[in-house]
Amino acid sequence: MSNDILIPNNIESSEKLVHYLFTKHFKRKIISSEISDLNNREILMPNKGGVSLQRTRYCNENKCKEFASMIPDRVYCGFLLFSKQDFENVKSNYIKYSRPDFEAILKHTPLNENFEYLPNNSKVFVNSPGNPAHSDLIYLNPAQINEEKPNTAIRSFTRKFLQFCTLLIDKNLESNDYEGILFENCN
């Protein structure tokens, strides 16, 4: 991957994105390659406004692992991978059959060298300082039913969405390099 590639603000439907996986994302913190073993009380829940993601077209496995390993008080173990197209399809069906008012977006949200958000529509390249391939899943309206809490509504969506995601477990957590299935080898 050339270092001078401009990262477009628009996330194409064919793009794949990953969410870092930590031991807290698994039931009883037992790492498994089964989606059913994910703790859906924790996975894909917003933190400070959004769910942090990486655009795999502009950030390889080793760089993603490096970023994930820098997060304090978390034990990295792999990635949850999905395509924007799958996200949009699940969202569309969820709106049609479950919650017509549900709104969520995938937004390119590059970070500077202090890991603070850059202004909207900032021009960033693969080699820009900070985390130029960072994006967020933002729940604009979780569409709560009655007195339901927002997190309950979000978990309802994530249970459906996880069926279209791929778990990528890192086989060597002690190494600086990722050892597992490569992003490009996943559907």
N, C-alpha and C positions, 0 to 999 in steps of 0.2 A: 504494500500500500504506500503510495507516494505521500510524503508529508505535507505537500502544498495543496492538497485537495480541499476545495471549498465545501463546507458542510451546509447543504441547503436547509432553510428553515422549515420547508414543507417535508413532512415524513411521507414517503410514497407508500402506497398500499402493499407493495411487494416487500417492503423492508421488514427485517426481523429486529426485535428488541429483546433485551434481557433485563431481568430484575435479579439483583443479588440474592442468593439464598444463604441464610444463617441457620445455625442449629435451632434457634427459637422458632423457626418456621415449621419444624417437624413435631409431631405428637411425641411426647415424652423425650424430645430432643434426640431421638434415634434417627440417624440419617438413612434414608431409603430412596430408591429410584422410582417409587410408586407415588403417583399423584394423590392417591387416597390417604397416604401417610402425612400429608401436609396439614398443618394446623390452620384451618381456615379462619380462626379468630385472629391470626397474625398476618397471613400472606396477603399481599396487595392492599394493605391498609395504608391510608394517607398519613404522612408525617410532615408537618410544617407546610401543609397545603397540597402536597402531591405525593405520588409514589415514584421514587427514583428509578429510572430506567437508563439503559445505554443503547444506542443505535449501533448494531453490530457491523453495519457496512462501514463505519468510521472508527471503530474501536475493537481491536482483536481480543481474543480470550485472555492473553497475558496482561494486557492493559486493564481490562475489566477486573481481573483478579487483584491487580495492584490497587485499584480504586476501592474495591470491596474490603480488602485487608486493612485499609486505612481507617475504616469506620470504627470508632471506639466502642468498647463494651459489646462487641459482636464477634461471633466465631463463624467465619466464612466457611462454606462447604460446597458452593456451586452456583448454578444459575437456573432461572426459570425463563425459557425462551418461547416467544410467540411471534406471529406476524401481525402487522397492522391490519391486514385483510381479515384475519380470524377475529381480531378484536372488534372490528367494525361489524362483521357478520353476527357475532354473538350479541353485541349491543343492539343491533337492529331487531333481532328476534326477541330480545329481552324487552325492548320497548313495545313491540307489536303484541306479545303474548303475556307479559307480566306487569310491567310498570311503564305506562305511556309517557310519564313525565321524567323518566330517567335521562340524565345527561352526563356524559363523560367524554373526555378528549385525550388524545395523545399529543403532547406539545413539546417541540424542541426547546429546551431551556438550558443552554450552555452555561457553564460556571467558570468564573475567572480563577486566577492562581490562589485566591483565598477561599475558593469554593463558595463564592457568593454568586447569585444570579446576575447575568449580564442583561443589559436592556433588551427589550423585545427587538427582534429582527437584526441583532448584532451580526456582523460578518465574522465568522470563525472558520478556521482551517483545522485539519486533522492535527497539525503540529502547534496549534495555539496553546498558550499556557493554560493551566487549569484542567477542566474537564469539558472540552468542546463538544463531545458527542452525547452529553447528558440530556435526558428528556424526562418528562413527567407524565404520569397518568393522573389526570385531574378529574375528580368527581364534582361536576358543577351542580348537579342535583341528584342525590341518591334516591329521591322519590320515596320517602318514608310513607308507610301505610299507617293511618291512625296515629297512635302515640309511640310508634316504633322509633328507636334511636337511629341516627345516621349510620353507625357502624353495622347495625343489624341489616339495614337495607343494602349496604355495600357488600356484606358477606353473601347475601342472596345472589348478587350479580357474580361475584368471584367464584362461587361454587359452580356456576354454569360455565364461566370462562375457563376455569382450570382444565376442563376436559379437552381444551384445544391447545394446551401448553405442553411443552416438553421439559422434563427435569434433566438437568445436566449436572451430575455429581463429579466433583474434582477428585480424582483417585489419589492425589498426593498433596495433602493440605500443607505439608511442611516445605514444599518446593515453592520458589518464586514463580515458576512456570505452571500454567494450567495443564493438567493431564486428564483428559477426558474426551468425550465426543466433541468435535469441532462444530462451531456454529453453522458453518457452510454445509455440513453433512446432515443437517436436520431439515425436515420438511417444513 
